[in-house]
Amino acid sequence: MEPQPNNPLHGVKLAEIVEHLVSVYGWKELGERITIRCFTHDPSVNSSLKFLRKTPWARERVEGLYLKSLRDAKKKKSE
C-alpha cells in the first residue's frame, strides 16, 4: 500500500471515525447533524458500521463530518 500524505482518512478505520464522532457530539447531536436511522433509533457503533458500509452516501457524510470535527479541533487548539 502506498503512503497517502494528502489523504487525512488514510489508515483511519470506519469504527474509529464513528467512535470519534460519538465522543465529540454524542448520539443525539450526531443524529441531528446526519439524520440517519442508525444514529437516531437505538444507536450503536455496530449497527452504524453495518449501515455505513452498505450506504456510500451516508459514509461520505460521516467522513465529511469527521474531517470537519478535526479541522474545528485544530482551529480551536490554535486560538
N, CA, C and O of each residue as an XYZ file, in Angstrom:
316
protein
N       0.843     -1.176      0.000
C       0.000      0.000      0.000
C       0.889      1.239      0.000
O       1.843      1.331      0.773
N       0.567      2.189     -0.873
C       1.359      3.418     -0.970
C       0.933      4.412      0.107
O      -0.250      4.488      0.440
N       1.874      5.170      0.652
C       1.505      6.212      1.600
C       0.713      7.309      0.888
O       0.984      7.639     -0.267
N      -0.252      7.857      1.584
C      -1.091      8.915      1.024
C      -1.063     10.120      1.962
O      -1.990     10.314      2.748
N      -0.011     10.925      1.887
C       0.142     12.024      2.840
C      -0.953     13.088      2.741
O      -1.200     13.797      3.716
N      -1.608     13.215      1.602
C      -2.636     14.243      1.438
C      -4.038     13.718      1.709
O      -5.014     14.442      1.510
N      -4.157     12.488      2.154
C      -5.457     11.907      2.444
C      -5.601     11.726      3.955
O      -5.034     10.788      4.516
N      -6.352     12.613      4.624
C      -6.469     12.524      6.083
C      -7.224     11.291      6.566
O      -7.150     10.948      7.747
N      -7.953     10.614      5.668
C      -8.696      9.417      6.053
C      -7.879      8.141      5.884
O      -8.304      7.065      6.306
N      -6.705      8.263      5.266
C      -5.874      7.083      5.023
C      -5.440      6.447      6.341
O      -4.847      7.105      7.195
N      -5.741      5.168      6.490
C      -5.345      4.442      7.691
C      -6.302      4.579      8.853
O      -6.070      3.988      9.907
N      -7.377      5.347      8.692
C      -8.348      5.521      9.767
C      -9.515      4.577      9.504
O     -10.130      4.624      8.439
N      -9.816      3.729     10.468
C     -10.906      2.764     10.308
C     -12.250      3.445     10.526
O     -12.359      4.411     11.282
N     -13.259      2.931      9.858
C     -14.601      3.483      9.984
C     -15.077      3.443     11.429
O     -15.751      4.367     11.885
N     -14.736      2.387     12.150
C     -15.121      2.290     13.564
C     -14.500      3.432     14.373
O     -15.154      3.983     15.258
N     -13.259      3.788     14.083
C     -12.594      4.889     14.785
C     -13.295      6.209     14.482
O     -13.431      7.061     15.360
N     -13.737      6.377     13.247
C     -14.442      7.602     12.856
C     -15.743      7.718     13.637
O     -16.032      8.769     14.209
N     -16.532      6.644     13.666
C     -17.824      6.681     14.376
C     -17.595      6.914     15.866
O     -18.298      7.721     16.474
N     -16.635      6.230     16.459
C     -16.361      6.416     17.886
C     -15.917      7.842     18.187
O     -16.305      8.413     19.206
N     -15.107      8.418     17.306
C     -14.670      9.801     17.483
C     -15.867     10.744     17.451
O     -15.998     11.617     18.309
N     -16.741     10.567     16.461
C     -17.906     11.440     16.334
C     -18.836     11.317     17.533
O     -19.391     12.315     17.993
N     -19.008     10.109     18.038
C     -19.855      9.916     19.217
C     -19.231     10.600     20.427
O     -19.945     11.183     21.242
N     -17.912     10.535     20.552
C     -17.262     11.178     21.700
C     -17.320     12.698     21.603
O     -17.398     13.382     22.623
N     -17.283     13.230     20.380
C     -17.321     14.681     20.194
C     -18.748     15.215     20.298
O     -18.989     16.204     20.991
N     -19.691     14.571     19.617
C     -21.051     15.104     19.511
C     -22.079     14.367     20.361
O     -23.075     14.965     20.769
N     -21.864     13.096     20.635
C     -22.890     12.286     21.287
C     -23.888     11.804     20.243
O     -23.984     12.373     19.156
N     -24.629     10.755     20.578
C     -25.560     10.174     19.600
C     -26.662     11.153     19.213
O     -27.035     11.233     18.043
N     -27.190     11.902     20.189
C     -28.312     12.810     19.912
C     -27.925     13.863     18.881
O     -28.610     14.025     17.872
N     -26.835     14.578     19.127
C     -26.411     15.619     18.190
C     -25.946     15.015     16.863
O     -26.164     15.601     15.803
N     -25.319     13.866     16.921
C     -24.889     13.199     15.686
C     -26.107     12.875     14.825
O     -26.067     13.048     13.607
N     -27.186     12.408     15.448
C     -28.429     12.131     14.724
C     -29.080     13.382     14.173
O     -29.774     13.321     13.158
N     -28.869     14.521     14.826
C     -29.404     15.787     14.314
C     -28.563     16.307     13.152
O     -29.103     16.881     12.206
N     -27.266     16.114     13.213
C     -26.376     16.586     12.149
C     -26.473     15.716     10.897
O     -26.459     16.230      9.778
N     -26.573     14.405     11.085
C     -26.718     13.466      9.972
C     -27.929     12.602     10.306
O     -27.839     11.678     11.115
N     -29.046     12.906      9.683
C     -30.291     12.233     10.015
C     -30.370     10.881      9.322
O     -30.915     10.754      8.226
N     -29.820      9.890      9.980
C     -29.961      8.514      9.521
C     -30.393      7.677     10.718
O     -29.988      7.928     11.853
N     -31.209      6.696     10.443
C     -31.860      5.907     11.488
C     -30.872      5.251     12.460
O     -31.162      5.144     13.651
N     -29.729      4.818     11.973
C     -28.781      4.136     12.866
C     -28.197      5.089     13.914
O     -27.591      4.633     14.884
N     -28.369      6.401     13.736
C     -27.922      7.376     14.735
C     -29.073      7.857     15.620
O     -28.841      8.361     16.719
N     -30.313      7.704     15.145
C     -31.443      8.279     15.880
C     -32.285      7.257     16.636
O     -32.923      7.612     17.627
N     -32.304      6.004     16.201
C     -33.139      4.983     16.839
C     -32.264      3.841     17.360
O     -31.697      3.071     16.585
N     -32.167      3.749     18.672
C     -31.377      2.709     19.329
C     -29.962      2.626     18.733
O     -29.567      1.580     18.218
N     -29.204      3.722     18.801
C     -27.893      3.770     18.146
C     -26.836      2.903     18.823
O     -26.818      2.743     20.044
N     -25.972      2.359     18.001
C     -24.798      1.644     18.490
C     -23.730      1.722     17.407
O     -24.035      1.950     16.236
N     -22.495      1.533     17.803
C     -21.396      1.574     16.834
C     -21.567      0.450     15.818
O     -21.389      0.671     14.620
N     -21.913     -0.762     16.282
C     -22.041     -1.895     15.364
C     -23.138     -1.688     14.330
O     -22.923     -1.950     13.146
N     -24.308     -1.223     14.754
C     -25.390     -1.013     13.784
C     -25.015      0.092     12.802
O     -25.358      0.023     11.622
N     -24.321      1.097     13.285
C     -23.892      2.191     12.414
C     -22.889      1.695     11.380
O     -22.967      2.062     10.208
N     -21.952      0.866     11.812
C     -20.943      0.340     10.888
C     -21.592     -0.507      9.795
O     -21.226     -0.389      8.626
N     -22.543     -1.354     10.161
C     -23.230     -2.185      9.171
C     -23.904     -1.309      8.118
O     -23.793     -1.571      6.921
N     -24.604     -0.269      8.572
C     -25.308      0.608      7.644
C     -24.332      1.401      6.775
O     -24.503      1.476      5.558
N     -23.324      1.985      7.387
C     -22.396      2.848      6.654
C     -21.573      2.081      5.625
O     -21.212      2.631      4.585
N     -21.278      0.827      5.905
C     -20.520      0.021      4.940
C     -21.342     -0.287      3.694
O     -20.778     -0.514      2.624
N     -22.661     -0.298      3.820
C     -23.544     -0.617      2.692
C     -24.068      0.631      1.982
O     -24.634      0.525      0.894
N     -23.890      1.804      2.576
C     -24.532      3.016      2.076
C     -23.490      4.102      1.826
O     -23.128      4.845      2.738
N     -23.005      4.191      0.574
C     -21.922      5.142      0.267
C     -22.244      6.606      0.573
O     -21.375      7.329      1.060
N     -23.477      7.062      0.299
C     -23.789      8.475      0.532
C     -23.726      8.809      2.022
O     -23.276      9.894      2.392
N     -24.171      7.891      2.877
C     -24.134      8.131      4.324
C     -22.693      8.104      4.827
O     -22.310      8.902      5.682
N     -21.907      7.189      4.294
C     -20.498      7.109      4.696
C     -19.771      8.406      4.325
O     -18.960      8.904      5.106
N     -20.056      8.950      3.148
C     -19.432     10.213      2.736
C     -19.777     11.340      3.697
O     -18.917     12.152      4.037
N     -21.018     11.395      4.133
C     -21.426     12.447      5.081
C     -20.740     12.277      6.428
O     -20.333     13.259      7.049
N     -20.611     11.038      6.878
C     -19.939     10.760      8.156
C     -18.461     11.127      8.059
O     -17.913     11.749      8.969
N     -17.819     10.745      6.960
C     -16.406     11.089      6.779
C     -16.226     12.602      6.693
O     -15.252     13.140      7.220
N     -17.154     13.290      6.036
C     -17.084     14.751      5.949
C     -17.210     15.403      7.310
O     -16.480     16.345      7.619
N     -18.133     14.910      8.130
C     -18.300     15.453      9.479
C     -17.066     15.173     10.331
O     -16.666     16.001     11.149
N     -16.472     14.011     10.136
C     -15.240     13.660     10.858
C     -14.125     14.649     10.515
O     -13.443     15.157     11.405
N     -13.947     14.919      9.221
C     -12.907     15.864      8.800
C     -13.193     17.261      9.338
O     -12.275     17.974      9.741
N     -14.466     17.651      9.344
C     -14.844     18.964      9.889
C     -14.521     19.025     11.378
O     -14.018     20.041     11.858
N     -14.800     17.959     12.110
C     -14.525     17.963     13.548
C     -13.022     18.064     13.819
O     -12.604     18.695     14.790
N     -12.209     17.438     12.955
C     -10.754     17.552     13.117
C     -10.284     18.978     12.837
O      -9.441     19.512     13.558
N     -10.836     19.595     11.780
C     -10.476     20.990     11.462
C     -10.887     21.924     12.593
O     -10.122     22.804     12.987
N     -12.101     21.731     13.114
C     -12.588     22.572     14.215
C     -11.710     22.432     15.453
O     -11.409     23.422     16.120
N     -11.299     21.204     15.760
C     -10.454     20.970     16.929
C      -9.084     21.614     16.736
O      -8.518     22.183     17.670
N      -8.556     21.517     15.514
C      -7.256     22.114     15.222
C      -7.324     23.642     15.320
O      -6.419     24.288     15.845
N      -8.430     24.202     14.795
C      -8.609     25.660     14.837
C      -8.786     26.125     16.290
O      -8.242     27.157     16.683
N      -9.534     25.372     17.069
C      -9.767     25.729     18.466
C      -8.467     25.656     19.268
O      -8.228     26.474     20.157
N      -7.642     24.681     18.946
C      -6.362     24.498     19.627
C      -5.406     25.659     19.351
O      -4.637     26.065     20.221
N      -5.466     26.185     18.127
C      -4.519     27.248     17.740
C      -4.976     28.628     18.235
O      -4.214     29.590     18.147
N      -6.188     28.737     18.745
C      -6.668     30.050     19.231
C      -6.084     30.414     20.564
O      -6.388     31.480     21.101
